Amino acid sequence: MAFPERFSNLPEYAFPRLRKLLDHHAPGGDPIAMTIGEPRHPMPGFLAQTLADSVQEFAFYPPNEGSPELLSAITGWLKRRYGAEVAPDRVMALNGTREGLFNAAIALCPELKNGQRPVVLIPNPFYQVYAVAALAVGAEPVFVPATEETGFLPDFASLPAEVLNRTAIAYLCSPANPQGAVASRGYLKTLLALAEKHDFRLFADECYSEIWRNAPPPGALEVATQEGTDPERVVVFHSLSKRSNMPGLRSGFCAGGAQSIARIRQLRAYAGAPLPLPLQRVSERAWNDETHVVENRALYAAKYDIAEQVFAGVNSYHTPEGGFFLWLPVTDGEEAALRLWRETGVRVLPGAYLSRDVNGDNPGKGYIRVALVAPKEETQRGLICLRDCLYA
């Protein structure tokens, strides 16, 4: 039986790969998981009661695009957070933003761009769904280094005009996963101008937007509104997983131009799974409440303070601007992760597992990703073990 070839060159997903690297070795201490970005802070206090109050709505098919109340909550949040006036028909609720990041490419990527195979630009390192989405639509994924030299953000403007003229979509994550870099207003303004010049869409993955240290990161929709950019040029993606500590709720949204969202909604009507109504009610409450978000951000700030204290004598350490990962330089990420596990029981992710080799170079090879999602005491213990093992 034949299988499609377009996915044949996909590398193994990061976490099965990590298990193969570590699991046949005994941990060198009580295991501390610092690999996956699964928030472990308390969920909002209103969750249980809101769910209980609406549990009977599991009896109904949910609206495909989101209930009117949920869409109103989302557009209200976009106005408060970014100053962007977005009509409800420019928003769609998602069953997790991974769904949206994948399906938006299917809905919006053309079969040809200027008569040629389209290109999808992807930061390197990157969230793996970007690459799979590009392959699913028959586009050519082009991996753009996001290294220390580029401020850990991709320098799309440095690409040849031939590539940019074939580009249909550019993915950007800000704050970046895994590096925590934040795209400034100037960066976003320049990128939007590049998208206008070469006629491509920006898919802005802003799932970490509410976890920041010093100032709220600007958003692509915010800058597009200020610059008068065509709304069809941008699709933004947001999630309650990180903002509200509800990764299992699988709730997020995308927003963009009315035509773009109409196409995404149309595809979703045939091929997606709308968020159940009781979960939409919880989501509505979450987008309308900022108190729990402020409390959540304070918990991450305390752990950043711990990290700065632990790594005070390590010259290569820097605290990221946003998100909840440390992107720590090492000689070799796989060797460091294996040594750390065998000697201390601390489990981290080699940076190469989040990156792609391009011309024999993998920009994540010399890094490990460390998730600051555990309680403070556990985080501190894990970071001290890591420092003493790898940087002493």
Secondary structure as GFF3:
##gff-version 3
##sequence-region A 1 392
A	DSSP	alpha_helix	14	22	.	.	.	ID=ss1
A	DSSP	beta_strand	32	33	.	.	.	ID=ss2
A	DSSP	alpha_helix	47	53	.	.	.	ID=ss3
A	DSSP	three_ten_helix	55	59	.	.	.	ID=ss4
A	DSSP	alpha_helix	68	82	.	.	.	ID=ss5
A	DSSP	three_ten_helix	88	90	.	.	.	ID=ss6
A	DSSP	beta_strand	91	94	.	.	.	ID=ss7
A	DSSP	alpha_helix	97	108	.	.	.	ID=ss8
A	DSSP	beta_strand	119	124	.	.	.	ID=ss9
A	DSSP	alpha_helix	129	136	.	.	.	ID=ss10
A	DSSP	beta_strand	140	145	.	.	.	ID=ss11
A	DSSP	three_ten_helix	148	150	.	.	.	ID=ss12
A	DSSP	three_ten_helix	156	158	.	.	.	ID=ss13
A	DSSP	alpha_helix	161	166	.	.	.	ID=ss14
A	DSSP	beta_strand	167	173	.	.	.	ID=ss15
A	DSSP	alpha_helix	185	198	.	.	.	ID=ss16
A	DSSP	beta_strand	201	205	.	.	.	ID=ss17
A	DSSP	alpha_helix	220	227	.	.	.	ID=ss18
A	DSSP	three_ten_helix	231	233	.	.	.	ID=ss19
A	DSSP	beta_strand	234	239	.	.	.	ID=ss20
A	DSSP	alpha_helix	240	243	.	.	.	ID=ss21
A	DSSP	three_ten_helix	247	249	.	.	.	ID=ss22
A	DSSP	beta_strand	252	256	.	.	.	ID=ss23
A	DSSP	alpha_helix	258	271	.	.	.	ID=ss24
A	DSSP	alpha_helix	277	287	.	.	.	ID=ss25
A	DSSP	alpha_helix	291	310	.	.	.	ID=ss26
A	DSSP	beta_strand	325	329	.	.	.	ID=ss27
A	DSSP	alpha_helix	333	344	.	.	.	ID=ss28
A	DSSP	beta_strand	346	347	.	.	.	ID=ss29
A	DSSP	beta_strand	349	350	.	.	.	ID=ss30
A	DSSP	three_ten_helix	351	354	.	.	.	ID=ss31
A	DSSP	beta_strand	367	371	.	.	.	ID=ss32
A	DSSP	alpha_helix	376	390	.	.	.	ID=ss33
###
